[in-house]
Amino acid sequence: MALDTNVILNDAICVDRCIPPGMRMAVLVSLAYQILITGSVGGASNNKSGNGSPVGVVDPDYVGQIYTNFDSPEGGIWVSTGLTNADWRVYVGV
């Protein structure tokens, strides 16, 4: 799947405007991880966020979905490995 430059630009603008400075690197790393896994960041707008761990709480919509933990000072990033609420692993932070 080809990368859509408009999607990448929109995600970059959102990172610059919507994400606190201390979390920007973690979010950019998560977007890079999504490109590595899926070949695009087209699903980035469907990614999830919240406070705390998604394990046991949040069902991913697709494998490789990104969850950002806004409660983590390091900007905890989780990646789904399956489709149940147990299928998350930490990628960045805690």
ROTI-203010 format. One record per residue: z, x, y of N, C-alpha, C in turn; residue in one letter. Coordinates in pm, whole numbers, padded with zeros to 5 digits, always signed. Atoms other than C-alpha are relative to their C-alpha. Layout:
BEGIN
ZXYZXYZXYa...
//
This chain:
BEGIN
+00000+00085-00118+00000+00000+00000+00000+00090+00125m+00010-00080-00122-00099+00144+00339+00114-00032+00095a-00104+00020-00099+00156+00191+00610-00057-00074+00120l+00041+00077-00117+00131-00059+00894+00067+00063+00122d-00057-00071-00114+00176+00138+01216+00073-00094+00097t-00069+00095-00088+00274-00175+01411+00140-00031-00052n-00132+00025+00059+00558-00243+01168+00092+00119+00025v-00081-00120-00023+00677+00116+01196+00043+00008+00146i-00032-00003-00143+00661+00100+01577+00107-00102+00033l-00101+00104-00026+00855-00229+01584+00137+00040-00055n-00127-00045+00058+01121-00086+01351+00061+00111+00086d-00051-00109-00084+01150+00226+01568+00057-00053+00131a-00051+00061-00123+01190+00015+01882+00134-00068-00026i-00125+00067+00034+01458-00191+01710+00111+00103-00020c-00102-00104+00020+01641+00126+01601+00048+00051+00135v-00036-00053-00131+01634+00251+01960+00081-00100+00081d-00064+00100-00085+01746-00078+02118+00116-00073-00066r-00094+00089+00067+01953-00256+01853+00110+00072-00075c-00095-00071+00085+02139+00012+01661+00084+00094+00088i-00086-00092-00076+02441+00195+01807-00041+00146-00025p+00046-00138+00014+02365+00565+01868+00054+00073-00123p-00058-00070+00115+02602+00684+01595-00056-00043-00134g+00055+00051+00126+02416+00480+01333-00151+00021-00011m+00147-00007-00002+02056+00554+01428-00056+00090-00110r+00053-00091+00101+02008+00850+01195+00007-00063-00138m-00013+00063+00131+02138+00656+00895-00106-00109-00019a+00101+00106+00009+01903+00366+00971-00139+00062-00017v+00129-00067+00015+01606+00600+01012-00017+00058-00140l+00005-00051+00138+01693+00764+00681-00028-00113-00097v+00022+00113+00090+01706+00423+00516-00144-00049+00007s+00141+00039-00013+01362+00335+00655-00089+00101-00073l+00078-00102+00071+01227+00666+00523+00014-00019-00151a-00022+00026+00142+01382+00585+00185-00084-00118-00047y+00080+00117+00036+01210+00246+00184-00147+00037-00010q+00139-00046+00008+00875+00413+00256-00022+00076-00130i+00011-00076+00124+00937+00649-00034-00006-00092-00122l-00008+00090+00115+01023+00363-00274-00117-00098-00004i+00098+00109+00001+00775+00093-00167-00135+00037+00060t+00125-00039-00064+00508+00282+00026-00019-00059+00139g+00010+00057-00134+00577+00085+00344+00139-00042+00047s-00123+00057-00053+00845-00054+00569-00023-00148+00030v+00034+00139-00026+00690-00400+00561+00113-00096-00029g-00112+00088+00032+01005-00549+00407+00121+00025+00086g-00117-00037-00079+01234-00394+00666+00057-00117+00078a-00050+00113-00077+01256-00717+00865+00084-00094-00087s-00077+00082+00091+01405-00880+00555+00127+00070-00048n-00119-00072+00043+01678-00621+00516+00124-00072+00050n-00124+00072-00029+02039-00732+00534+00101+00092+00063k-00108-00077-00059+02348-00622+00719+00126-00084-00002s-00127+00069-00003+02711-00709+00740+00113+00099+00017g-00118-00086-00010+03063-00572+00752+00060+00015-00139n-00054-00027+00133+03180-00407+00434-00108+00017-00104g+00089-00023+00112+03027-00339+00097-00071-00129-00041s+00070+00117+00050+02758-00574-00034+00027-00027-00149p-00021+00011+00144+02867-00513-00396+00090-00119-00032v-00075+00118+00039+02984-00837-00553-00006-00114+00100g+00003+00101-00106+02901-01032-00237-00143-00043+00035v+00134+00027-00053+02534-01007-00132-00105+00017-00110v+00113-00009+00093+02235-01084-00357-00120+00058+00074d+00122-00052-00063+01934-00866-00270-00118-00092-00029p+00121+00080+00015+01597-01037-00224-00106+00074-00081d+00097-00080+00074+01401-00750-00380+00059+00138-00025y-00045-00135+00030+01454-00409-00537-00045+00092+00112v+00029-00090-00111+01470-00141-00269+00039-00056+00135g-00043+00058-00127+01610-00376-00005+00115+00083+00056q-00102-00079-00069+01831-00204+00250+00108-00094+00055i-00114+00071-00059+02179-00327+00347+00073+00100+00088y-00072-00086-00093+02348-00176+00653+00139-00055+00021t-00140+00036-00021+02727-00184+00672+00040+00038+00142n-00034-00027-00140+02807-00217+01043+00147+00034+00018f-00143-00029-00005+03178-00176+00963+00029+00148-00023d-00019-00141+00032+03126+00189+00865-00035+00087+00120s+00030-00088-00113+03151+00453+01139-00117+00093-00028p+00112-00085+00035+02896+00662+00948-00130-00079-00012e+00119+00081+00019+02656+00371+00926-00038-00011-00145g+00022+00009+00144+02683+00292+00557-00130-00072-00033g+00127+00057+00042+02343+00226+00403+00004-00015-00151i+00005+00030+00143+02310+00060+00062-00143-00037-00035w+00133+00033+00048+01992+00021-00142+00015-00080-00128v-00008+00082+00121+01939-00252-00401-00078+00064-00113s+00065-00055+00119+01855-00137-00752-00039-00111-00097t+00030+00118+00082+01822-00488-00899+00013-00123+00087g-00002+00124-00077+01853-00851-00798+00132-00078-00009l-00131+00068+00001+02222-00933-00857+00090+00066+00103t-00089-00056-00102+02512-00877-00620+00073+00126-00047n-00059-00125+00050+02627-00588-00843-00098+00117+00010a+00106-00101+00003+02298-00399-00800-00023+00068+00135d+00011-00077-00125+02368-00195-00486+00056+00139-00025w-00060-00134+00004+02424+00178-00452-00002+00057+00141r-00010-00062-00132+02534+00377-00150-00107+00107+00012v+00098-00103-00026+02258+00586-00001+00050+00096+00109y-00053-00081-00110+02418+00708+00325+00136-00056+00039v-00130+00045-00048+02782+00694+00435+00080-00072-00106g-00087+00075+00091+03047+00472+00287+00015-00142+00050v
//
